[in-house]
Amino acid sequence: MGIAGLFKYLLILGAGWLLYRGIKSVLGGGQDQRRAHFRQAGGGEVIDVMVQDPQCGTYLPREQALKAWAFGRQHYFCSEACRDAYLRGPRPDKEKDRAGGADKN
């Protein structure tokens, strides 16, 4: 297969992709569901607030997060594994003491 064969193959692939996109746009309205969701929200309207998992640092929508009260406040987690690891770990105020070299146990 030479250069001409490779060019022919790429041309057929491109034509197939264009055909696929054309059929998808006719049957599906041409919009991805995520894009349609954000367009319906209107200009500047906030759909959901992003929160950060204190264990792994992942940001996720507050409505999708697991919630748990720990150390006197509510925390949001991306998974049960992160939640359980955070709850098993040292308390944040004790961790600060250890970092300073004085353990007040």
N, C-alpha and C positions, 0 to 999 in steps of 0.2 A: 504494500500500500504506500504509494508515494504521496507527494504534496497534493496532487489533484484529488486523490482518494480521500485524504484527510479533509480537504476543503469541501468536498461533496458531503462527507459525513457531518461536518459542522453545519452546513447549509440545511440538511435534512433535520438535524436536531433543532435548529433555530425555527424552521417552519413548523415543526411539531409543537414547540413551546408557544409560538404565536397562536396556533390553532387551539391549544389548551386554554390559554388566557381568554381568547375570544369566546369559547364555549362557557367558561366559568363566568365571564362578565354577563353573558346573556341569561344564564340560568340562575346565577347567584346574586345578581344585582351589581356585581363588581366591587363590593365592599367587604373588607375583612370585618369580622364581628367586633374586634377590639376597636377598630377605627370608628365604626358606627356607634359604639357605646360612648366613646369620648365626644363625638360630635353631638350626641343628644344632650350632653350635659350643658352645653351652651358655652359661651365665651367667658372664661375666668371663674366659672363655678367649680367649687371643690367637691369632688365625688366622695373621697374618703381621706382621712388623715393617715400619713405614714408614721409608723412607730419603729423603734430600733430594738432588736433583741439584745438584752444586756450580756448574754452569754457568748454569742457568736458575732454580733454586730450587724446581722442582716436586717435590712429595712423591708417592711411589708405593710399592707393596708391594715388598719386597726381592726376592721370587721373580720379579717381572716386570722388574726392572731389568737393564740391561746393566752388567757389572762390568769394571773395568780398574784395573790397578796404575799409580799415577802418584805421583811425588814421595815415594816410600817408604811409601805406604799404599794400601789398596783404596778405590776410589770407585765410586759407583753412579750410572747415568745413565738418563734417560728415553728417549733416542734415540741413534742413531749420530751424528747431526749434533751434538748436545750433547757427546758423548764426544770426537769429533774436534776440535771447537772448543776444548774444555778442554785437550786434549793438545797442541794447537798453540800455545796461549796462553802467557804468561809464567809462570814458576814462582812459586808463592805466596810463597816466602821472598825472591825478588828483587823482587817487587811491593811488599813491605813496605819494602825499602830505597829504592825509587824514591819511595814516598810520603813518606819522611823526608827526601828531597832528596839522599841520598848513594847513588850508583850504584857498586857494588863490582865492576864487570866487569873 
